[in-house]
Amino acid sequence: MKKREQDKKNKKEEKRMNEMYEMIKQFVETQIEVNKFRIKHFQEIEECLDCKDDEEIVSAVEQAIFSKKFEEEWS
């Protein structure tokens, strides 16, 4: 009887481990796909920046210019 209970417990544990391994596998595969997309995206940005050397790139750091009326209303 005890061996049978132990076998049952081992099978449950094995099933849980297999489920965990499958979840880890899916996570790693998803991370690989995300990283492939990110690499492709960064390569496209780099190519875009390389081909636009003669154009002015607007920086987000530059201060926006607003009309006096707008500045007065929001100050």
N, C-alpha and C positions, 0 to 999 in steps of 0.2 A: 504494500500500500504506500509506503513512504517513497519508494522509487518512482512509482507512478505520479505522485504529487510533485516530486522533484522534476520529472520529465515535463510535466505540464508547466511548471514554473519556468523551466529552461526554454520551452517553446514560446512562452509569452515574452520572455526577455529577448529572445532571438527576434521575434516579430517586431518588438519595439525598436531594437537596434537597426533592423532592416529599414524600418520607416524613417528613423533618424538619418541613416545613410542616404536614403533617397531624397530627403529634404535638403541635406547638405549638397548632394549632387545637383539638384535643381537650382539651389542658390548659386553655386559656382558657375553653372552653365549660364544663368541669367547675368551674372557679373561679367562673364566673358563677352556676351552679346552687347551689354551696355558699354563695355570698354572698347569693343570694335566700333560701335557707333560714335563714341567720343573721339577716338583716334581719327576716324573718317571726317568728323566735323572739324576738328582742329586742323587737319590737313587742308580742308576746303578753305578755312579762314586764312591759313598761311598762304595758300595759292592766291587768294583774293587780295591779300595785302601786298604780295609780290607784284601783281599785275596793276595795282593802283598807285604805283610810286609817284606818278606825276600829279595825282589828285590830292587835294587837301583832305586829311582825315580829321574829322571833328572830334574833339575830346570832350568827354562827359564832365571833365573838371572845369572847363571854361564856364564863366559866369553867364547866365542868361540875361538878356537885355529886355526890360519891360518898360512900357510907357509910364510916364509920371502919374497919370490918373490911376493906373493899376497899382503902382507902388503905394500911392496914398491910401487907396481903399484897403489894401492888405497889410499895411504897417500897423 
